[in-house]
């Protein structure tokens, strides 16, 4: 008699192998009919023997799980953006910068940049445990049930995989599958989907995973992340991932110079339309992982990678009108309203004109025929006017002098490109924009409250600044449009939970002009409380690392406003975090205050990232390059000869890992 458990395990292995051959290797080893027969047999056996249930069984790919709300998950390892380049000169400048920061020859891995929805997959003991969207890079949505339906995503790995790691890639919709989906929609009398990228992204957020299973999505992987991955280069990591069962594009190539990189770019720029997927460029990475670690990251992107964007598509269309938008800081942005036109897979109706200088430079006028392209194939922009088609009665564009919302006279500071509405507290779009910024993911991350609801709350007179949020009641919210009791409860709950958001994010949330995430972190770390920042003079602020005159002026102006101080006092009463918590302060010292320290080489007892954190926690500044301002260098094994020579030339001391750790004790 056949043992049910053994038979189930045998069928699962057979189906996994056939699935891998077909969807990853593009080589069928069994007919569709035979595959379906085996899958049905496995489904029947699993139904009879629920004690052998496995969430990663091939039968789980058909979907069926329904997700009403996608849980927000913190990425264990941040998903960074990439810096973009658009010319040979950009890439040569990038190479010049990185050669100053690392020693030795540099090789590059060139990979095609697929245009899909970014995803991070987590594997533990060879099994898929989590699939999370990119989100804001720090956290994303848990879409595991939907991703499990994608046939090219292995549910169980093979080979010498690490115990736990993340792998990043893109969920894409091949042109063939996209066109077939649209044919079916048109036949059914429905609107066709606009482009493969948006359709792939939208598929991940469908509530019924059985619907996702019907879509021919694919997952292309390109980046391994985690401390246990034993590889020394990006190219080797691609080969490893391929061996473990992942679908890794085979177009990747090693290059020994930027000239070789540009040959790769030129080759694919001419052939990208032959590919089965949407691509919008090439990603170039420093191949050596130790060199990557040396180069590190900026606030937004790795220094060791660059995206080269293919030349943008261009079309011409008519400019029907120019309107003006007011941002949360009062900045005025002119917007071109265009005759709708198809461009790079989407219908373009509007494009930013940026500022008065840009309008004057292009001499752009209503009625003009204009050339439009997508900057990086994402944001439409007008690049030129077809003067030959200009109407004879054309009138030169006069930039507005009054705010389009509150009719306050606009101001333009010397040296600034944009006009501003100075009516900080009385201009509705500014009020709404500041509150929308306050509730956003990177700021207070208030669940249950979106931008449209904020506008509704302001327009209904229920709130006029972000401190008013904390006095809202369920009874006030329920009568609002599209607001039921449950959604009102979620909104109130989200607001009350926001009081636990740490101080550095609160400072960012306040929306002080020029105070982005990085500046907010610097100020919070230096001053430790809102009161200390409020008392700081411009001279004090400029002495803080990376704080310039513009930021200092903006910060002092914000705290000089009585209204802003009243709002902050109200936030204090509601329990919002306006100083660094005791937990965050624990272990912080000023031992390294004023020191600028370079970290280089390979370390034995501590990782490079942890070493950098220790420097910052003890008041020091981590510098990426050696200069006359460098206090000393923490040098591990394999320090490059050019760095050593530069240190000797500038008479900068080198200290060992052990000596440094003793110093901060």
C-alpha positions as CSV (number, residue, x, y, z in Angstrom):
1,X,0.0,0.0,0.0
2,X,1.3,3.5,-1.0
3,X,2.2,5.7,2.0
4,X,0.1,8.9,1.6
5,X,2.9,11.2,3.0
6,X,5.6,9.7,0.8
7,X,3.3,10.0,-2.3
8,X,2.4,13.6,-1.4
9,X,6.1,14.5,-1.0
10,X,7.0,12.7,-4.3
11,X,4.3,14.6,-6.3
12,X,5.3,17.9,-4.8
13,X,8.9,17.4,-5.9
14,X,7.9,16.3,-9.4
15,X,5.6,19.3,-9.8
16,X,8.3,21.7,-8.5
17,X,10.8,20.3,-10.9
18,X,8.4,20.6,-13.9
19,X,7.4,24.1,-12.8
20,X,11.1,25.2,-12.6
21,X,11.9,23.8,-16.0
22,X,9.0,25.5,-17.7
23,X,8.8,28.9,-16.0
24,X,12.5,29.5,-15.1
25,X,14.4,27.6,-17.8
26,X,11.7,28.0,-20.5
27,X,12.0,24.3,-21.3
28,X,8.9,22.1,-21.0
29,X,9.5,18.6,-19.5
30,X,5.8,17.5,-19.4
31,X,2.6,18.4,-21.3
32,X,0.1,20.9,-19.7
33,X,-2.4,18.1,-19.6
34,X,-0.1,15.7,-17.7
35,X,0.9,18.5,-15.3
36,X,-2.8,19.3,-14.5
37,X,-3.5,15.6,-13.9
38,X,-0.6,15.4,-11.3
39,X,-1.7,18.7,-9.7
40,X,-5.3,17.4,-9.3
41,X,-4.0,14.2,-7.8
42,X,-1.9,16.2,-5.3
43,X,-4.9,18.5,-4.4
44,X,-7.1,15.4,-3.7
45,X,-4.5,13.8,-1.5
46,X,-3.9,17.0,0.5
47,X,-7.6,17.4,1.0
48,X,-7.8,13.8,2.4
49,X,-4.7,14.3,4.5
50,X,-4.8,17.9,6.0
51,X,-2.2,16.9,8.5
52,X,0.4,17.1,5.7
53,X,-0.5,20.7,4.8
54,X,2.4,22.7,3.5
55,X,2.0,26.5,2.7
56,X,4.6,26.1,0.0
57,X,3.0,23.2,-1.8
58,X,2.6,23.6,-5.6
59,X,-1.2,23.5,-5.0
60,X,-1.0,26.8,-3.2
61,X,-0.1,28.6,-6.5
62,X,-3.8,28.5,-7.6
63,X,-4.5,31.2,-5.0
64,X,-7.8,31.5,-3.1
65,X,-6.6,33.5,-0.1
66,X,-8.5,36.8,0.2
67,X,-6.6,39.8,1.7
68,X,-8.8,42.7,2.8
69,X,-6.0,44.9,4.2
70,X,-2.4,44.4,3.3
71,X,-0.3,44.6,6.4
72,X,2.6,47.1,6.5
73,X,5.9,45.3,7.1
74,X,9.3,46.9,8.0
75,X,12.1,45.9,5.6
76,X,14.9,44.2,7.6
77,X,17.3,45.7,5.0
78,X,16.3,49.0,3.5
79,X,15.4,49.0,-0.2
80,X,17.3,52.0,-1.7
81,X,16.5,54.0,-4.8
82,X,19.1,54.3,-7.6
83,X,20.7,57.5,-8.9
84,X,20.0,58.1,-12.6
85,X,22.3,59.0,-15.4
86,X,21.3,60.0,-18.9
87,X,24.7,60.4,-20.8
88,X,28.2,59.0,-21.2
89,X,29.5,62.0,-19.3
90,X,27.3,61.2,-16.3
91,X,28.7,57.7,-16.1
92,X,32.3,58.9,-16.5
93,X,31.7,61.4,-13.6
94,X,30.3,58.6,-11.5
95,X,33.4,56.5,-12.2
96,X,35.7,59.4,-11.3
97,X,33.9,59.8,-8.0
98,X,34.0,56.2,-7.0
99,X,37.7,55.7,-8.0
100,X,38.6,58.4,-5.4
101,X,36.9,56.3,-2.7
102,X,38.1,52.8,-3.4
103,X,41.5,51.3,-4.2
104,X,42.3,48.8,-7.0
105,X,40.8,48.0,-10.4
106,X,37.0,48.3,-10.6
107,X,34.8,45.8,-12.5
108,X,31.2,46.5,-13.2
109,X,28.1,44.2,-13.5
110,X,25.7,45.5,-16.2
111,X,22.1,44.4,-15.9
112,X,19.0,45.4,-17.8
113,X,16.6,47.6,-15.8
114,X,13.2,45.9,-16.0
115,X,10.2,48.2,-15.6
116,X,7.9,46.4,-13.1
117,X,6.9,46.4,-9.4
118,X,9.8,46.1,-7.0
119,X,9.6,43.2,-4.6
120,X,11.6,41.8,-1.7
121,X,11.3,38.0,-1.0
122,X,12.4,36.5,2.3
123,X,13.5,32.8,2.5
124,X,14.1,30.8,5.6
125,X,15.5,27.3,5.5
126,X,14.8,27.3,1.7
127,X,11.1,28.2,2.0
128,X,9.4,31.4,0.9
129,X,8.1,33.1,4.1
130,X,7.4,36.7,3.0
131,X,7.0,38.9,0.0
132,X,6.9,42.6,0.6
133,X,6.5,45.5,-1.9
134,X,9.1,48.3,-2.0
135,X,6.8,50.9,-0.4
136,X,8.9,53.8,0.7
137,X,12.1,51.7,1.0
138,X,11.8,51.4,4.8
139,X,8.5,49.5,4.8
140,X,6.1,48.0,2.3
141,X,2.9,45.9,2.0
142,X,2.8,42.2,2.7
143,X,1.7,40.6,-0.6
144,X,2.9,37.0,0.1
145,X,-0.4,35.3,-0.8
146,X,-0.4,37.0,-4.2
147,X,3.3,36.4,-5.0
148,X,3.0,32.7,-4.2
149,X,0.7,32.4,-7.3
150,X,3.6,33.6,-9.6
151,X,5.0,30.4,-11.2
152,X,8.6,31.7,-11.6
153,X,8.8,32.4,-7.8
154,X,10.3,29.3,-6.2
155,X,8.3,28.3,-3.1
156,X,11.2,25.9,-2.1
157,X,14.8,26.3,-3.0
158,X,17.5,23.8,-4.0
159,X,21.3,23.7,-3.4
160,X,23.5,25.4,-0.9
161,X,21.2,28.4,0.1
162,X,21.8,30.3,3.3
163,X,19.5,29.7,6.3
164,X,17.9,33.2,5.9
165,X,18.2,35.9,3.3
166,X,16.2,38.4,1.2
167,X,16.3,38.6,-2.6
168,X,15.1,41.6,-4.5
169,X,13.7,41.9,-8.0
170,X,10.8,43.1,-10.2
171,X,7.4,41.6,-10.8
172,X,6.8,42.1,-14.5
173,X,4.1,41.4,-17.0
174,X,5.5,40.1,-20.4
175,X,4.1,41.9,-23.5
176,X,2.6,38.7,-24.8
177,X,0.5,38.1,-21.7
178,X,-0.4,41.8,-21.4
179,X,-1.7,41.9,-25.0
180,X,-3.7,38.7,-24.5
181,X,-5.3,40.1,-21.3
182,X,-6.3,43.3,-23.2
183,X,-7.7,41.3,-26.1
184,X,-10.0,39.5,-23.6
185,X,-11.0,42.8,-21.9
186,X,-11.9,44.4,-25.3
187,X,-13.9,41.3,-26.3
188,X,-15.8,41.6,-23.0
189,X,-16.5,45.3,-23.7
190,X,-14.1,46.5,-20.9
191,X,-11.4,49.2,-21.0
192,X,-8.0,47.8,-21.9
193,X,-5.1,48.2,-19.4
194,X,-2.8,51.1,-20.1
195,X,0.6,49.5,-19.8
196,X,2.3,46.3,-18.4
197,X,4.1,48.0,-15.5
198,X,1.0,49.5,-13.9
199,X,-1.0,46.4,-14.5
200,X,1.8,44.3,-12.8
201,X,1.9,46.7,-9.8
202,X,-1.9,46.7,-9.5
203,X,-2.0,42.9,-9.6
204,X,0.0,42.6,-6.4
205,X,-2.7,44.6,-4.5
206,X,-5.7,42.5,-5.7
207,X,-7.6,41.2,-2.8
208,X,-8.3,37.7,-4.2
209,X,-5.1,35.8,-4.9
210,X,-7.1,33.5,-7.3
211,X,-7.5,36.5,-9.6
212,X,-3.7,37.1,-9.4
213,X,-3.1,33.5,-10.3
214,X,-4.9,34.1,-13.6
215,X,-2.4,36.8,-14.6
216,X,0.8,35.7,-16.4
217,X,3.1,37.6,-14.1
218,X,6.8,36.8,-13.8
219,X,9.4,37.6,-11.2
220,X,13.0,38.6,-12.3
221,X,15.5,38.6,-9.4
222,X,18.8,40.5,-9.2
223,X,20.0,41.3,-5.7
224,X,20.8,39.1,-2.7
225,X,20.7,40.7,0.8
226,X,21.7,39.3,4.2
227,X,24.7,38.6,6.4
228,X,25.0,34.9,5.6
229,X,25.4,35.1,1.8
230,X,28.9,33.8,1.1
231,X,29.7,35.5,-2.2
232,X,32.3,38.1,-3.1
233,X,30.8,39.8,-6.1
234,X,27.5,40.9,-7.7
235,X,28.0,38.6,-10.7
236,X,28.6,35.6,-8.5
237,X,25.5,36.4,-6.5
238,X,23.4,36.3,-9.8
239,X,24.9,32.9,-10.6
240,X,24.2,31.6,-7.0
241,X,20.6,32.8,-7.2
242,X,20.1,31.1,-10.5
243,X,21.5,27.9,-9.0
244,X,19.0,28.0,-6.1
245,X,16.1,28.1,-8.5
246,X,15.4,31.8,-9.1
247,X,14.6,33.3,-12.5
248,X,17.6,35.5,-13.1
249,X,17.9,37.3,-16.4
250,X,20.9,36.0,-18.4
251,X,21.6,39.4,-20.2
252,X,23.9,40.5,-17.3
253,X,27.6,41.0,-18.3
254,X,30.9,41.9,-16.6
255,X,32.6,45.0,-17.8
256,X,36.2,46.2,-17.0
257,X,35.6,49.9,-17.8
258,X,32.9,52.5,-18.5
259,X,33.7,52.2,-22.2
260,X,32.7,48.5,-22.0
261,X,29.6,49.5,-20.0
262,X,28.6,51.9,-22.8
263,X,29.0,49.2,-25.4
264,X,26.5,47.2,-23.3
265,X,24.2,50.2,-23.1
266,X,24.4,50.9,-26.9
267,X,23.7,47.2,-27.7
268,X,20.5,47.1,-25.6
269,X,19.3,50.6,-26.5
270,X,19.0,49.3,-30.0
271,X,17.5,45.9,-29.1
272,X,15.4,46.6,-26.1
273,X,12.2,46.4,-28.1
274,X,13.1,42.8,-29.0
275,X,12.8,41.8,-25.3
276,X,9.7,40.1,-23.9
277,X,9.4,42.7,-21.1
278,X,9.4,46.4,-20.6
279,X,12.9,47.9,-19.9
280,X,13.8,51.5,-19.4
281,X,17.6,51.4,-19.0
282,X,20.7,49.6,-17.6
283,X,21.8,49.2,-14.0
284,X,25.6,49.4,-13.5
285,X,27.0,48.1,-10.2
286,X,30.5,47.9,-8.8
287,X,31.0,44.1,-9.0
288,X,33.2,43.6,-5.9
289,X,31.1,43.5,-2.8
290,X,33.9,44.6,-0.6
291,X,34.3,47.7,-2.8
292,X,30.5,48.2,-2.5
293,X,30.8,48.2,1.3
294,X,33.6,50.7,1.1
295,X,31.6,53.0,-1.1
296,X,28.5,52.8,1.1
297,X,25.3,54.9,0.6
298,X,24.1,58.4,0.4
299,X,20.8,59.2,2.2
300,X,18.8,57.9,-0.8
301,X,21.0,55.6,-2.9
302,X,24.0,53.3,-3.0
303,X,27.2,55.0,-4.2
304,X,28.2,51.8,-5.9
305,X,25.3,51.6,-8.4
306,X,24.0,53.8,-11.2
307,X,20.9,53.5,-13.4
308,X,21.5,54.6,-17.0
309,X,18.2,55.6,-18.6
310,X,17.5,54.9,-22.2
311,X,16.7,58.0,-24.3
312,X,13.1,59.1,-23.6
313,X,10.4,58.9,-26.2
314,X,9.1,62.3,-27.6
315,X,5.8,63.4,-29.0
316,X,4.3,66.7,-30.0
317,X,0.9,68.1,-28.9
318,X,-1.0,71.3,-28.3
319,X,-0.7,73.4,-25.1
320,X,-4.3,74.3,-24.3
321,X,-3.8,76.3,-21.1
322,X,-1.4,77.1,-18.2
323,X,-2.7,76.7,-14.6
324,X,-0.9,77.2,-11.3
325,X,-0.7,74.9,-8.3
326,X,0.2,75.9,-4.7
327,X,2.3,73.4,-2.7
328,X,2.5,72.9,1.0
329,X,5.4,75.3,1.4
330,X,3.6,78.0,-0.7
331,X,5.7,77.3,-3.8
332,X,3.8,78.0,-7.0
333,X,4.2,75.5,-9.8
334,X,2.9,76.3,-13.3
335,X,1.3,73.3,-15.1
336,X,0.8,72.9,-18.8
337,X,-2.6,71.4,-19.7
338,X,-2.1,69.5,-23.0
339,X,-4.2,68.0,-25.7
340,X,-4.1,64.3,-24.5
341,X,-1.4,62.3,-26.3
342,X,0.1,58.8,-26.0
343,X,3.6,58.6,-24.6
344,X,5.6,55.6,-23.5
345,X,2.5,53.6,-22.7
346,X,0.4,56.2,-20.9
347,X,-1.9,59.1,-21.9
348,X,-0.3,62.4,-21.0
349,X,-2.6,65.4,-20.3
350,X,-0.4,67.6,-18.1
351,X,3.3,68.5,-17.6
352,X,5.1,70.6,-15.1
353,X,6.6,73.9,-16.4
354,X,8.6,74.3,-13.1
355,X,8.9,78.1,-12.7
356,X,8.8,81.5,-14.4
357,X,12.4,81.1,-15.7
358,X,11.5,77.9,-17.5
359,X,8.5,79.5,-19.2
360,X,10.6,82.5,-20.3
361,X,13.5,80.2,-21.5
362,X,11.2,78.1,-23.7
363,X,9.1,81.2,-24.6
364,X,6.1,78.9,-24.2
365,X,2.6,80.2,-25.0
366,X,-1.0,79.0,-24.9
367,X,-1.8,77.5,-28.3
368,X,1.8,76.4,-29.0
369,X,2.6,73.0,-30.5
370,X,5.1,71.6,-27.9
371,X,7.4,68.6,-27.7
372,X,6.9,66.4,-24.7
373,X,9.1,63.6,-23.3
374,X,9.0,61.6,-20.1
375,X,12.0,62.5,-17.9
376,X,13.4,59.0,-17.1
377,X,10.2,57.7,-18.8
378,X,8.2,58.7,-15.7
379,X,7.5,62.4,-15.4
380,X,6.3,64.2,-18.5
381,X,8.1,67.4,-19.3
382,X,8.0,70.0,-22.2
383,X,11.4,70.3,-23.8
384,X,10.8,72.6,-26.7
385,X,8.2,74.6,-28.7
386,X,7.6,74.2,-32.5
387,X,7.9,77.9,-33.4
388,X,6.9,77.1,-37.0
389,X,3.4,76.1,-35.9
390,X,2.9,79.1,-33.6
391,X,-0.4,80.9,-34.2
392,X,-0.1,84.5,-35.6
393,X,-2.2,85.9,-32.8
394,X,0.0,84.3,-30.1
395,X,0.4,86.2,-26.9
396,X,3.5,86.1,-24.6
397,X,2.9,84.3,-21.3
398,X,2.6,86.7,-18.3
399,X,3.4,84.9,-15.0
400,X,0.8,85.4,-12.3
401,X,1.3,88.0,-9.6
402,X,-1.4,86.8,-7.1
403,X,-1.9,83.4,-5.5
404,X,-4.4,81.5,-7.5
405,X,-6.1,80.2,-4.3
406,X,-6.1,83.1,-1.8
407,X,-5.1,86.1,-4.0
408,X,-2.3,87.1,-1.8
409,X,0.5,88.9,-3.7
410,X,3.3,86.4,-4.6
411,X,6.9,86.9,-3.5
412,X,10.2,85.7,-5.1
413,X,13.3,85.8,-3.0
414,X,16.6,86.8,-4.6
415,X,18.4,83.8,-6.0
416,X,15.3,81.5,-5.9
417,X,13.6,80.1,-9.0
418,X,10.1,79.8,-7.6
419,X,7.4,82.3,-6.6
420,X,5.8,81.8,-3.2
421,X,2.5,82.6,-1.6
422,X,3.4,84.1,1.9
423,X,-0.1,83.5,3.3
424,X,1.3,80.5,5.4
425,X,-1.8,80.0,7.6
426,X,-4.6,81.3,5.4
427,X,-3.9,79.6,2.1
428,X,-6.0,76.4,1.9
429,X,-3.7,74.3,-0.3
430,X,-0.7,75.1,2.0
431,X,-2.7,74.1,5.1
432,X,-4.0,70.9,3.5
433,X,-0.5,70.1,2.0
434,X,1.2,70.5,5.4
435,X,-1.3,68.2,7.1
436,X,-1.0,65.6,4.3
437,X,2.8,65.8,4.7
438,X,2.4,65.3,8.5
439,X,0.4,62.1,8.1
440,X,2.6,60.6,5.4
441,X,4.4,57.3,5.7
442,X,7.9,58.7,6.3
443,X,6.5,61.2,8.8
444,X,3.8,60.2,11.3
445,X,2.5,57.3,9.2
446,X,-1.2,57.7,10.3
447,X,-3.2,54.6,9.2
448,X,-6.8,55.2,8.1
449,X,-6.1,58.8,7.0
450,X,-5.4,59.7,3.4
451,X,-4.9,62.9,1.4
452,X,-8.5,63.2,0.3
453,X,-9.8,62.8,3.8
454,X,-7.4,65.5,5.0
455,X,-8.8,67.9,2.4
456,X,-12.3,67.0,3.4
457,X,-11.6,67.6,7.1
458,X,-10.0,71.0,6.3
459,X,-12.8,72.1,3.9
460,X,-15.5,71.1,6.5
461,X,-13.8,73.3,9.1
462,X,-12.9,70.3,11.4
463,X,-9.2,71.0,11.4
464,X,-6.9,73.9,10.4
465,X,-3.5,72.5,11.4
466,X,-2.0,69.1,12.3
467,X,-2.4,69.5,16.0
468,X,-6.2,69.6,15.5
469,X,-6.1,66.0,14.4
470,X,-5.7,64.9,18.0
471,X,-9.0,66.4,19.0
472,X,-11.1,64.8,16.3
473,X,-13.9,62.5,17.5
474,X,-15.6,59.6,15.8
475,X,-18.9,61.5,15.9
476,X,-17.4,64.4,13.9
477,X,-16.0,62.0,11.3
478,X,-18.9,59.6,10.6
479,X,-21.1,62.1,8.8
480,X,-18.4,62.8,6.2
481,X,-18.6,61.5,2.7
482,X,-17.5,57.8,2.3
483,X,-17.0,57.5,6.0
484,X,-18.5,54.5,7.9
485,X,-18.2,53.7,11.6
486,X,-15.4,51.2,11.2
487,X,-13.3,53.6,9.0
488,X,-13.9,56.4,11.5
489,X,-12.7,54.1,14.3
490,X,-9.6,53.2,12.3
491,X,-8.8,56.9,11.6
492,X,-9.1,57.8,15.3
493,X,-7.0,54.8,16.3
494,X,-4.3,55.7,13.7
495,X,-4.1,59.2,15.0
496,X,-3.7,58.1,18.7
497,X,-1.0,55.6,17.7
498,X,1.1,58.3,16.0
499,X,2.1,59.8,19.4
500,X,4.7,57.0,19.7
501,X,6.5,58.0,16.4
502,X,10.1,59.0,17.3
503,X,11.2,62.6,17.6
504,X,13.3,62.7,14.4
505,X,10.3,61.7,12.3
506,X,8.1,64.2,14.2
507,X,10.6,66.9,13.3
508,X,10.4,65.9,9.6
509,X,6.6,65.8,9.8
510,X,6.4,69.4,11.0
511,X,7.1,70.4,7.4
512,X,9.8,73.0,8.0
513,X,11.1,74.2,4.7
514,X,14.4,72.6,3.6
515,X,14.2,70.1,6.6
516,X,14.0,66.7,4.9
517,X,14.5,63.3,6.5
518,X,18.3,63.5,6.6
519,X,18.4,67.1,8.0
520,X,15.7,66.2,10.6
521,X,17.8,63.3,11.8
522,X,20.9,65.5,12.1
523,X,19.0,68.2,14.1
524,X,17.3,65.7,16.3
525,X,20.6,63.9,17.1
526,X,22.4,67.2,17.8
527,X,19.8,69.0,19.8
528,X,17.9,66.1,21.3
529,X,14.6,68.1,21.8
530,X,12.3,70.5,20.0
531,X,12.9,73.1,22.8
532,X,16.7,73.1,22.2
533,X,16.1,73.5,18.4
534,X,13.6,76.4,19.0
535,X,16.2,78.3,21.1
536,X,19.1,77.8,18.6
537,X,20.3,80.8,16.7
538,X,21.2,80.8,13.0
539,X,24.9,80.8,14.0
540,X,24.4,77.8,16.3
541,X,22.5,75.9,13.6
542,X,25.2,76.5,10.9
543,X,27.7,74.9,13.1
544,X,25.8,71.6,13.0
545,X,27.2,69.1,10.5
546,X,25.7,69.6,7.0
547,X,23.4,72.5,8.1
548,X,23.8,75.4,5.7
549,X,22.6,79.1,5.9
550,X,19.4,78.4,4.0
551,X,18.3,75.6,6.4
552,X,19.3,77.7,9.5
553,X,17.2,80.7,8.3
554,X,14.2,78.5,7.6
555,X,14.4,76.8,11.0
556,X,14.7,80.0,13.0
557,X,11.9,81.6,10.9
558,X,9.6,78.6,11.7
559,X,10.2,78.9,15.5
560,X,9.9,82.7,15.4
561,X,6.2,82.2,14.6
562,X,3.9,82.4,17.6
563,X,1.3,80.3,15.8
564,X,3.9,77.5,15.1
565,X,4.9,77.5,18.8
566,X,1.3,77.2,19.9
567,X,0.8,74.2,17.6
568,X,3.9,72.6,19.0
569,X,2.7,73.1,22.6
570,X,-0.6,71.5,21.6
571,X,1.3,68.5,20.2
572,X,3.1,68.3,23.5
573,X,-0.2,68.2,25.4
574,X,-1.4,65.3,23.2
575,X,1.8,63.3,24.0
576,X,3.6,63.6,20.6
577,X,7.3,62.8,21.0
578,X,9.2,66.1,21.0
579,X,12.5,64.9,22.3
580,X,14.7,61.8,21.9
581,X,13.5,59.0,24.1
582,X,15.6,57.6,27.0
583,X,16.0,54.3,25.0
584,X,17.5,56.2,22.0
585,X,19.8,58.2,24.3
586,X,21.1,55.1,26.0
587,X,24.7,54.5,25.1
588,X,25.1,57.9,23.4
589,X,28.2,59.8,24.3
590,X,30.3,62.8,23.1
591,X,33.6,60.9,23.1
592,X,34.1,61.5,19.4
593,X,32.5,64.9,19.2
594,X,34.3,67.0,16.5
595,X,36.1,63.9,15.0
596,X,35.8,63.1,11.3
597,X,36.6,59.4,10.9
598,X,37.2,57.3,7.8
599,X,36.4,53.6,8.0
600,X,38.3,51.3,5.5
601,X,39.3,47.6,5.1
602,X,37.8,44.4,6.4
603,X,37.0,43.9,10.1
604,X,37.0,40.8,12.3
605,X,34.8,41.5,15.3
606,X,32.3,44.0,14.0
607,X,30.7,44.8,10.7
608,X,31.5,48.0,8.8
609,X,28.0,49.3,9.3
610,X,28.0,48.6,13.0
611,X,31.3,50.4,13.2
612,X,29.8,53.5,11.5
613,X,26.8,53.4,13.9
614,X,29.2,53.3,16.9
615,X,31.0,56.4,15.6
616,X,27.8,58.3,15.1
617,X,26.4,57.1,18.5
618,X,29.5,58.5,20.2
619,X,29.2,61.9,18.5
620,X,31.6,61.4,15.6
621,X,31.1,62.0,11.9
622,X,31.7,59.2,9.4
623,X,33.5,60.5,6.2
624,X,33.7,58.5,3.0
625,X,37.0,60.1,1.8
626,X,40.3,61.0,3.3
627,X,41.0,64.8,3.5
628,X,42.9,67.3,5.6
629,X,39.8,67.4,7.8
630,X,40.0,63.7,8.7
631,X,40.9,63.1,12.4
632,X,42.0,59.5,11.9
633,X,41.3,56.3,10.0
634,X,39.9,53.1,11.5
635,X,41.8,50.6,9.3
636,X,40.9,46.9,8.9
637,X,42.6,44.3,6.8
638,X,43.2,44.8,3.1
639,X,43.3,48.6,3.3
640,X,44.1,49.9,-0.2
641,X,47.6,51.2,-1.0
642,X,46.4,54.6,-2.4
643,X,44.4,55.3,0.8
644,X,47.4,54.4,2.9
645,X,49.6,56.7,0.7
646,X,47.1,59.6,1.0
647,X,46.9,59.1,4.8
648,X,50.7,59.2,5.1
649,X,50.9,62.3,2.8
650,X,48.4,64.1,5.0
651,X,50.0,62.7,8.3
652,X,46.7,61.2,9.4
653,X,46.9,58.4,12.0
654,X,45.7,54.9,11.4
655,X,44.2,53.0,14.3
656,X,43.1,49.4,14.5
657,X,39.7,48.0,15.1
658,X,40.6,46.9,18.6
659,X,42.2,50.2,19.5
660,X,39.1,52.1,18.3
661,X,36.7,49.8,20.4
662,X,38.9,50.4,23.4
663,X,38.8,54.2,22.8
664,X,35.0,54.4,22.9
665,X,34.8,52.2,26.0
